[in-house]
Amino acid sequence: MKEYQTITEISGPLVFVETDEPIGYDELVEIETADGQRRRGQVLDTASGHVAVQTFEGTSGIDRDSSVRFLGETMKMPVTEELLGRVLDGSGNPIDGGPEIVPDERRDIVGSAINPYAREYPEEFIQTGVSAIDGMNTLVRGQKLPIFSGSGLPHNDLALQIARQATVPEEAGEEEDEEGSEFAVIFGAMGITAEEANEFMDDFERTGALERSVVFLNLADDPAVERTVTPRLALTTAEYLAFDKGYHVLVILTDMTNYCEALREIGAAREEVPGRRGYPGYMYTDLASLYERAGRIKGVEGSVTQIPILTMPSDDITHPIPDLTGYITEGQILVNRNLNSQGIEPPINVLPSLSRLMDDGIGEELTRGDHGGVSDQLYAAYAEGEDLRDLVNIVGREALSERDNKYLDFADRFETEFVQQGYDTNRDIEETLDIGWDLLSMLPEAELNRLDEEYIEDYYEEEAEAVTADD
């Protein structure tokens, strides 16, 4: 263990130290102040004779007389199945009043992307219980599907709903066994307020979702540097549960915007040449190192599925954070401000939303044979209804044909009956598709050109008779 008293500069969360030996990148550091306080840190940059150390607890009280010890190892996460049901801070320390963690092993948090040759293609359905996702933008095991939201929108409510309702198909409609051994949720929160943290924990405890979850909480008043560590701790835990213990793990990371702001703060402290809008030029690579840790491995039972959540500054989808995230991930779920103002819960706009792997995770033996056709037909009908809304603003509804008025009515009912379900309603895929057929029965049969005849015979006529009887 090397010890130095050669601090040359302190800038924001960074401490610059002069050294006479090579120091490893990401190596852990302990800094002891003159009054005996100890701070933890990590080597951020190393060059001949100089090292930049990022401190996890801030640099207050550190001066040139402080001593710096390089511990000769990188940061590791203690992993064990006993982590399920535990609440940890952003550095991986228990904050729930429970016992100390006795790990099976300690794993490097940096991890690595799954070798493309060893990857198994994602093609198995995960049911979230949210119709706008399950029916229209299906989540698949091993996928990374982000939620794009905006400041003040209820993305946290949607995240909690997914966390407590998500299940693999074998468990759909069945009661969980005592241990919930097949499915687990890793919830990593970065830069959230104490009020948000209390809401998260109240919901987890009230619904019993905590029993199958591991929660990491980095609060807004915690050091920004810690936010760069939190998602890596969460993903290391997820990889252990998935690839060593056979769990299907859903990782929810919120808010990736706070994570990227921490990267920008550190880059500014290092006086790096900024990229787009002041963010580091390597942000794409950094985000990819997190997102690409999702997936499945050939011959291994478990899987890691990611739902990163980010708030788009000024609702700008071209902002570097959503823009780069969209390049790396396989689609996006868009939370819409207009739908939210109408009281739609959850306010998901299905038209700009996309799940690129959806077609591989639905159909016979996965969801239902008519799933793909129902989704396409609902999408086309809703898109036409949206276009007609713009036309109504110009010519008035009276100028439209009977057919066009049916599409307008369809768009209204689609939002209030299919998308709208509240945050406490858990719909299985059968219920979601049945609601879809009920809505499609509003349209003339000749308009259903994206559905096979056999499915129209099985579902449309039956629904149409029910609508007629109600009238």
C-alpha positions in Angstrom: 0.0 0.0 0.0 1.6 3.2 -1.2 1.2 6.4 0.8 1.9 10.0 -0.4 1.7 13.5 1.0 2.1 15.2 -2.3 -1.3 16.7 -3.2 -0.6 19.4 -5.8 -4.2 20.6 -6.5 -7.8 20.3 -5.5 -10.5 21.0 -8.1 -14.2 20.3 -7.4 -14.4 16.5 -6.6 -10.9 15.9 -7.9 -7.6 15.7 -6.0 -4.4 15.7 -8.0 -1.4 13.8 -6.5 2.2 13.6 -7.5 3.6 10.0 -7.5 6.9 8.3 -8.2 5.4 4.9 -9.2 2.8 3.7 -11.7 -0.7 3.8 -10.3 -3.5 1.6 -11.8 -6.6 3.1 -13.4 -9.7 2.8 -11.2 -7.6 1.9 -8.2 -9.2 2.6 -4.9 -7.8 5.4 -2.8 -8.0 6.4 0.9 -7.4 10.0 1.8 -6.7 10.9 5.5 -7.1 14.6 6.5 -4.9 16.3 9.1 -7.7 15.9 11.7 -7.9 12.2 11.1 -11.0 12.0 8.9 -10.9 9.4 6.1 -12.3 9.8 2.6 -12.7 7.3 -0.1 -11.8 7.8 -3.8 -10.9 6.2 -7.1 -8.2 6.9 -9.6 -9.8 8.7 -12.5 -6.7 9.4 -14.6 -3.1 8.4 -14.4 -0.1 9.7 -16.1 3.7 9.8 -15.6 4.2 11.3 -12.2 0.6 12.5 -11.7 -2.7 11.0 -10.7 -6.2 12.4 -10.6 -8.4 11.0 -7.9 -12.2 11.5 -7.7 -13.5 11.5 -4.1 -16.8 9.9 -3.2 -17.5 12.1 -0.1 -16.4 15.5 -1.5 -13.1 17.3 -0.9 -14.1 19.5 2.0 -11.4 19.4 4.7 -8.7 17.9 2.3 -5.6 20.0 2.0 -2.0 19.6 0.9 -1.1 18.1 4.3 -3.5 15.2 3.8 -2.1 11.8 3.1 -3.1 9.7 0.2 -3.0 5.8 0.2 -3.3 3.8 -3.0 -4.9 0.5 -2.0 -3.8 -1.6 -5.0 -7.3 -2.9 -5.9 -10.3 -1.7 -7.9 -13.8 -1.1 -6.4 -15.7 -4.4 -5.9 -19.3 -5.2 -5.1 -20.0 -7.9 -2.5 -22.5 -10.2 -4.2 -24.8 -12.9 -2.7 -28.4 -14.0 -3.1 -29.0 -12.5 0.4 -28.9 -9.1 -1.2 -32.6 -9.6 -2.3 -34.8 -7.5 -0.1 -32.0 -5.1 0.9 -31.6 -1.4 0.4 -28.2 0.0 -0.2 -26.7 3.5 -0.7 -25.1 4.6 -3.9 -21.8 3.1 -2.9 -23.3 -0.3 -2.0 -23.4 0.0 1.8 -26.6 -1.2 3.6 -28.9 1.6 4.8 -31.9 -0.4 5.8 -30.8 -1.2 9.3 -30.2 -4.9 8.4 -27.2 -7.0 9.1 -23.9 -6.5 7.3 -23.6 -8.3 4.0 -21.7 -11.6 4.1 -20.8 -12.0 0.4 -20.2 -15.2 -1.6 -17.6 -13.2 -3.4 -16.5 -9.7 -4.3 -16.7 -8.7 -8.0 -15.1 -5.9 -9.9 -17.8 -3.3 -10.7 -16.4 -2.3 -14.1 -17.5 -5.5 -15.7 -17.6 -5.9 -19.5 -20.0 -6.2 -22.4 -21.1 -9.7 -23.3 -19.0 -11.3 -26.0 -21.2 -11.0 -29.2 -20.4 -14.6 -30.1 -21.6 -15.8 -26.7 -24.8 -13.8 -26.8 -28.2 -15.5 -27.2 -30.7 -13.5 -29.2 -33.4 -12.0 -27.0 -36.8 -13.5 -27.9 -38.8 -14.2 -24.8 -41.5 -11.9 -23.5 -41.5 -10.0 -20.2 -44.9 -8.9 -19.0 -44.9 -5.5 -17.3 -48.7 -5.4 -16.8 -48.8 -2.0 -18.7 -50.9 -2.3 -21.9 -49.1 0.5 -23.8 -45.8 -1.5 -23.3 -47.0 -5.1 -23.5 -49.4 -4.6 -26.3 -47.6 -2.1 -28.5 -43.9 -2.0 -27.5 -43.2 -5.4 -26.0 -40.2 -5.8 -23.6 -38.1 -8.9 -24.3 -35.7 -10.7 -22.0 -32.1 -9.5 -22.5 -33.3 -6.2 -24.1 -32.4 -2.7 -23.2 -35.5 -0.5 -23.6 -35.2 3.1 -22.2 -38.0 5.3 -21.1 -37.7 8.9 -22.4 -39.5 11.4 -20.1 -39.4 15.0 -19.1 -39.1 17.1 -16.0 -42.2 16.9 -13.9 -43.7 13.9 -15.7 -44.6 10.7 -13.7 -41.8 8.5 -14.9 -41.1 7.4 -11.3 -44.7 6.2 -11.0 -44.3 4.2 -14.2 -40.9 2.8 -13.0 -42.5 1.6 -9.7 -45.4 0.1 -11.5 -43.0 -1.9 -13.8 -40.8 -2.9 -10.8 -43.7 -4.4 -8.8 -45.7 -5.9 -11.8 -43.0 -7.3 -14.1 -43.0 -11.0 -14.5 -41.7 -13.7 -16.9 -44.4 -15.6 -18.8 -44.2 -18.8 -16.7 -45.3 -16.7 -13.7 -47.9 -14.7 -15.5 -51.3 -15.1 -13.7 -49.7 -17.3 -11.1 -48.9 -16.6 -7.5 -45.2 -16.1 -6.8 -43.6 -18.8 -4.7 -42.2 -17.8 -1.3 -38.7 -16.8 -2.6 -39.8 -15.4 -6.0 -36.7 -17.3 -7.1 -37.2 -16.9 -10.9 -37.5 -13.1 -11.3 -35.7 -10.3 -9.6 -35.6 -6.5 -9.9 -32.5 -4.3 -9.4 -33.5 -0.7 -8.8 -30.8 1.9 -9.1 -31.7 5.5 -8.4 -29.3 8.3 -9.1 -29.6 11.9 -7.9 -33.1 11.6 -6.6 -34.5 13.8 -3.8 -35.2 12.4 -0.3 -38.9 12.8 -0.9 -38.6 10.6 -4.0 -36.6 8.1 -2.2 -39.3 7.9 0.6 -41.9 7.4 -2.1 -39.9 4.6 -3.7 -39.4 2.8 -0.4 -43.0 3.2 0.8 -44.2 1.7 -2.5 -41.7 -1.2 -2.4 -42.6 -2.1 1.2 -46.4 -1.6 0.8 -46.6 -3.9 -2.3 -44.1 -6.5 -1.1 -41.9 -5.9 -4.2 -38.9 -5.4 -2.0 -38.7 -9.1 -1.3 -37.5 -9.8 -4.8 -35.6 -6.5 -5.3 -32.2 -5.0 -4.5 -32.4 -1.2 -4.2 -29.5 1.3 -4.6 -30.3 4.9 -3.6 -28.0 7.8 -4.5 -29.7 11.0 -3.3 -29.4 14.5 -4.7 -27.3 15.6 -1.8 -24.9 12.7 -2.1 -21.6 13.4 -4.0 -22.1 13.6 -7.8 -19.1 11.3 -8.3 -21.0 8.5 -6.5 -23.5 8.6 -9.3 -20.9 7.2 -11.7 -20.5 4.2 -9.4 -24.2 3.4 -8.6 -25.3 1.9 -12.0 -22.1 -0.3 -12.1 -22.8 -1.7 -8.6 -26.4 -2.4 -9.7 -25.3 -4.1 -12.9 -22.7 -6.2 -11.2 -25.3 -7.4 -8.8 -27.7 -8.2 -11.7 -25.0 -10.1 -13.6 -24.3 -12.3 -10.5 -28.0 -13.1 -9.9 -28.6 -13.8 -13.6 -25.5 -15.6 -14.9 -24.5 -17.4 -11.6 -27.9 -18.0 -10.0 -30.2 -18.3 -12.9 -32.5 -15.4 -12.2 -34.2 -13.3 -14.9 -33.2 -9.8 -13.7 -34.9 -6.5 -14.7 -32.6 -3.5 -14.0 -34.3 -0.2 -13.7 -31.9 2.8 -13.7 -33.3 6.3 -13.0 -32.3 9.0 -13.8 -29.6 8.6 -16.4 -29.7 12.4 -17.0 -28.3 12.8 -13.5 -25.6 10.3 -14.3 -24.6 12.2 -17.4 -24.6 15.5 -15.5 -22.1 13.9 -13.1 -19.9 12.9 -16.0 -20.0 16.6 -17.2 -19.2 17.9 -13.8 -16.1 15.6 -13.5 -15.1 16.5 -17.1 -15.2 20.2 -16.3 -13.1 19.6 -13.1 -10.5 17.8 -15.3 -10.6 20.8 -17.7 -11.4 18.4 -20.6 -12.3 19.7 -24.0 -16.1 19.5 -24.0 -18.2 17.8 -26.6 -21.9 18.5 -27.5 -23.5 20.9 -25.1 -20.6 20.6 -22.7 -20.8 16.9 -22.2 -17.7 14.8 -22.4 -16.8 13.5 -25.9 -16.6 10.0 -24.5 -20.1 10.0 -23.1 -21.3 7.6 -25.9 -18.6 5.1 -25.0 -19.4 5.5 -21.3 -23.1 4.9 -21.7 -22.5 2.0 -24.0 -20.3 0.4 -21.3 -23.5 0.3 -19.1 -26.2 -0.5 -21.6 -24.3 -3.3 -23.3 -24.2 -5.3 -20.0 -27.8 -6.3 -20.7 -28.4 -9.6 -22.5 -28.5 -13.4 -22.4 -25.6 -15.8 -22.7 -25.7 -19.1 -24.6 -26.1 -22.1 -22.2 -27.0 -19.9 -19.2 -30.5 -19.8 -17.8 -30.6 -16.2 -16.5 -30.9 -12.9 -18.3 -30.3 -9.2 -17.6 -32.9 -6.8 -19.1 -32.5 -3.0 -18.7 -35.0 -0.2 -18.5 -32.9 3.0 -18.2 -35.1 6.1 -17.5 -34.0 9.6 -18.5 -35.5 13.1 -18.4 -35.0 14.9 -21.7 -33.9 18.5 -20.9 -36.6 20.9 -22.3 -38.3 17.7 -23.7 -35.7 17.8 -26.5 -35.4 14.3 -27.9 -32.3 15.5 -30.0 -30.5 16.4 -26.8 -27.2 14.4 -26.5 -28.4 12.1 -23.7 -31.5 10.7 -25.4 -29.8 10.9 -28.8 -26.9 8.7 -27.7 -29.1 6.4 -25.7 -31.3 5.9 -28.7 -28.3 4.8 -30.8 -27.2 2.2 -28.2 -30.5 0.7 -27.1 -33.2 -1.2 -28.9 -36.0 1.4 -29.0 -37.6 3.8 -26.5 -40.8 4.3 -24.6 -41.9 8.0 -24.7 -43.8 9.6 -21.8 -45.9 12.4 -23.2 -46.7 15.8 -21.6 -50.0 16.3 -23.4 -51.4 12.9 -22.4 -50.3 13.6 -18.8 -52.2 16.9 -18.8 -55.3 15.0 -19.9 -55.0 12.7 -16.9 -53.9 9.6 -18.8 -52.0 7.2 -16.5 -49.4 6.2 -17.6 -49.1 8.9 -20.3 -47.2 6.8 -22.9 -47.4 8.0 -26.5 -47.2 4.8 -28.5 -46.7 6.5 -31.9 -43.0 7.6 -31.4 -42.3 4.7 -29.0 -40.6 1.6 -30.4 -39.4 -1.8 -29.3 -37.1 -3.1 -32.0 -37.1 -6.6 -30.6 -40.9 -6.8 -30.2 -41.6 -9.1 -33.2 -39.2 -11.7 -31.8 -40.8 -11.8 -28.4 -44.5 -12.2 -29.3 -46.7 -14.7 -31.1 -47.7 -18.3 -30.6 -46.3 -20.0 -27.5 -44.9 -16.6 -26.3 -48.0 -14.3 -26.0 -50.8 -15.0 -28.5 -50.9 -15.6 -32.2 -52.8 -12.4 -33.0 -50.5 -10.1 -30.9 -48.5 -8.8 -33.8 -51.5 -8.1 -36.0 -53.5 -6.4 -33.2 -50.5 -4.2 -32.4 -50.0 -3.1 -36.0 -53.8 -2.5 -36.5 -54.1 -0.5 -33.3 -51.0 1.6 -34.3 -52.3 2.3 -37.8 -55.8 3.2 -36.6 -54.5 5.5 -33.8 -52.1 7.2 -36.2 -55.0 7.9 -38.6 -57.1 9.2 -35.8 -54.2 11.6 -34.7 -53.9 12.9 -38.3 -57.7 13.5 -38.4 -57.5 15.5 -35.2 -55.3 18.0 -37.0 -57.7 18.2 -39.9 -60.7 18.8 -37.5 -58.9 21.9 -36.2 -59.1 23.3 -39.8 -62.4 22.1 -41.3 -64.4 21.0 -38.3 -65.8 17.6 -37.4 -69.0 18.0 -39.5 -67.0 18.1 -42.7 -65.6 14.6 -42.1 -67.0 11.4 -43.4 -68.7 8.7 -41.2 -65.5 6.6 -41.6 -63.3 9.4 -40.4 -65.5 10.1 -37.4 -65.1 6.5 -36.4 -61.3 6.8 -36.4 -61.6 10.0 -34.3 -63.7 8.1 -31.8 -61.3 5.3 -31.9 -58.3 7.6 -31.1 -60.2 9.0 -28.1 -61.2 5.5 -26.8 -57.7 4.2 -27.4 -56.2 6.8 -25.0 -58.9 6.5 -22.4 -59.3 2.7 -22.4 -56.1 1.1 -23.7 -53.4 3.5 -22.6 -55.2 4.7 -19.5 -55.2 2.1 -16.8 -53.8 3.8 -13.7 -50.6 2.9 -11.8 -52.2 0.2 -9.7 -53.8 -1.9 -12.4 -51.9 -5.0 -13.6 -53.2 -6.3 -16.9 -52.0 -9.6 -18.3 -51.4 -9.9 -22.0 -54.7 -11.6 -22.6 -56.6 -8.7 -21.1 -54.5 -6.2 -23.1 -55.3 -8.0 -26.4 -59.0 -8.3 -25.5 -59.2 -4.6 -24.9 -57.5 -4.1 -28.3 -60.0 -6.3 -30.1 -62.9 -4.4 -28.3 -61.5 -1.1 -29.7 -60.9 -2.6 -33.2 -64.5 -3.7 -33.3 -65.5 0.0 -33.6 -64.1 -0.1 -37.1 -65.6 -1.7 -40.2 -64.2 -5.2 -40.8 -62.9 -4.1 -44.2 -60.6 -1.7 -42.5 -58.8 -4.5 -40.6 -56.2 -5.1 -43.3 -53.3 -5.9 -41.0 -55.0 -8.9 -39.4 -55.3 -12.5 -40.6 -58.8 -13.7 -41.5 -58.6 -16.5 -38.9 -58.1 -14.0 -36.1 -60.9 -11.7 -37.3 -63.2 -14.7 -37.3 -62.2 -15.7 -33.8 -62.2 -12.3 -32.1 -63.8 -9.6 -34.2 -67.3 -11.1 -34.7 -67.5 -12.0 -31.1 -66.6 -8.5 -30.0 -68.9 -6.9 -32.6 -71.9 -8.8 -31.3 -71.1 -7.7 -27.7 -71.0 -4.0 -28.8 -74.3 -4.4 -30.7 -75.9 -6.0 -27.7 -74.8 -3.1 -25.5 -76.2 -0.5 -28.0 
